[in-house]
């Protein structure tokens, strides 16, 4: 099995989340993608975060795909950091080839994640191109440190079989949507463009 892992608060989930996973599924030849809806991002203010069960239900309604599974795994197993969640999954699913999927905005701040270098050494990663963040994501500390492990676009299908560290930039998603902007719009402090349909 080749499974993509896509973590986040999903507050709220939006069409670009689904579109990013469909791009990764197709380009990396993944069997499934698991959405890991986290109880809370340690790097973000959790005040005002919608309840986990509400976010899971909204993510399931939006994902609506036979090969996308939405889970609250981190709440269930009691992990706070991505590194610990990955260690748990890899210990219990030794035959699975996992790939971590994240947006370019996360690559920009990846150096702030707990044990980020260990994460890069544990699992191949697919970074989804995004409007704005993609322009400066590679200039960040993690982007610079991991630059030599980046694969060419033509090698995308081989990523799940690669020994980490290995990662690829997946282009094609140009949605400006972000959960942060949608939360701001929900409180009436900002407007956002309409959702972009998935491919």
Secondary structure, DSSP 8 states (H G I E B T S, - for coil): -EEEEEEE--TT--HHHHHHHHHHHHHHT-SEEEEEE-S--TTS--TT---HHHHHHHHHHHH--TTEEEE-HHHHHT--SHHHHHHHHHHH-TT-EEEEEEEHHHHHHGGGSTTHHHHHHHSEEEEE--TTHHHHGGGSHHHHHHGGGB--GGGGGGGGGS-SS-EEEE--------HHHHHHHHTTS----------
